[in-house]
Amino acid sequence: QVQAVESGGGLVQAGGSLRLSCAASGRTFSSYVLAWFRQAPGKEREFVAGISRRGGYTNYADSVKGRFTISRDNAKNMVYLQMSSLNDEDTAVYSCAATLDGINVSDPRRFRFWGQGTQVTVSS
C-alpha cells in the first residue's frame, strides 16, 4: 500500500554534505514511522535514523548522531536525510523504509515497505 523512491545520492568528498529525499505514496503515509537504513558491501543492513508519525521524535544510530538529521513532511509525503561531515564509513546504499510499529524500532525485519535505495559514495 506504500511505495517509496529515494533520490539525492551520489559522489561527495569527505567532510562534505548531502541531502537524501524519499518520495512516498500511499493512503496512510502519516500512519507510518519512517526510517533510513544503509548497507555497505559485505556488511549487514544498518539502522541510521527514524522519525515518528508526526515528526516530533527522532532516533539516530550512535555512528551518525550529531551529523545526520532526519525530517518528514506529511503534507508532501516526503522524508529526508540531511548528512554532514561525511566520511568513507558512510559509503553505502541508503534506503527509506516504513513500519506500523513504534519509533523505538531499528530491526529492518519489522519494516514493511522499502524503497529501491540510492548509492552514496564518499571519496577520501
N, C-alpha and C positions, 0 to 999 in steps of 0.2 A: 504493500500500500504506500510505502515511502521509497522514493528513489533519490539518489544524491549524485552529484557530479562535481568533482574537485577541479580547481584551476589555480594558477599562480605559481606553480613550481618552476624550477629552472636552475641555472648555474649562478652561484653567488660566491664572492670572495669571503674568506674567513674574516670575521668581525663585522660583516655586513648584516643587512636586514632583508626580510622577505615576508610578504603577506599572502597567505593562502585563503581561498574562498571555497565554500561548498554551497552549491545551489540545490535545494531540496524541493521535492514535490510530494504532495500528499494532502489528504483532507484534514489530518490531525497533526500537523507539524509541531504545533505548540505543546502537544501532549508528551513529546519525547525529550528525554535527556540526551544531549548530544556530546560527542567526544571526538578527539583526534587521536589516531594511533599512527605508529610508524614501524617500518620493518626494513632493516638493513640486510644486505646479502649475508646469508649464513646465520642469521640471528632470528630469534623469536619475535613475533609481533609485540610491540611495546606500547603501553598506555602513555599518552602525552599530556592530555588535558581534557577536562569535562566541564560542562556547564548545565545548570539546572533549567527547568522548563521555562521560567520567566527571566532567566539570566541573572538572578540575584545572588547566585552562589557559584563559585568555580573551584575546581580541584586540579592540581598540577603534579606531575611527576617531579621528584626531587631534582632530577637532572636538568630540568628546564625551568624550574621555579625562579622567578625574577628576570627571566629572559624572554619568555613566551607569554602571550596574552590571548585568551580565548574570549570571543564575544558572539552574540547572536542578535538577529533582527527578525522577530517572528512575523512582522508585517511584510517582510520581503522573502521569507522562507530561506534565510541565509545564516550560515555560521562561518566565522572567520578565525584564523590563527595568525596573529602577528608575531613574527620571530625576529629576535635581535641578538646581537653578539654571537652569531653563528660560528660554529667550529666544525671540523671534519667529523666529529662524532654525531653530528646532526644529519649527515648524509643518509637518506633513506627514502622509501616510498611512503608518502603520507596519505592516510585515508580518513575520511569522516565516517562516523557511524552513529546509529540511533538505537536507544533502548527505552523500554517502558519501565525499567527498574529505576531505583533511586539514584541520586547523584553520587553516592559512595560506591560506585561500581567501576572497576578497572579491568575486569576479566573480559577479554574480547568475545568469549563464548556466550556472554549474556547480552550481546548487542545483536539486534535482529536484522538491521539494514545497514548496508555498506556502500560507499562509493567505489569507483574504479581505481582510485589512487592517482597521485601526482608525484613525479620524481623531484626531489630536492637534492642538489649536489653542491657541496661546499668545497671550494678549492683552497688548498693550503700551500 
